Amino acid sequence: MNLRKTFVIKQAIESDETNESCSPITRVAAFAVVKNLFAGRFVEYLSPLLGLGRDVCELLEKPSVAVKP
């Protein structure tokens, strides 16, 4: 895997749409930028990317869960 960048973003919501306090809600999103193995050419089957997706998920799991509310 040729990993270029990773991002972990946290959003904390502390009030509802009426600006009243509510129980805190935390949302986390994680992203990874990897080299496109198929750049510049047509490929019919993208199945080789399935393993890459699993590896990226495993890589981003710990930093995503470690984000404190």
Secondary structure, DSSP 4 states (H G I P E B T S, - for coil): --EEEEEEEEEEEEE-TTS-EEEEEEEEEEEEEE--TTTTS--S--THHHHHHHHHHHHHHHHHHT---
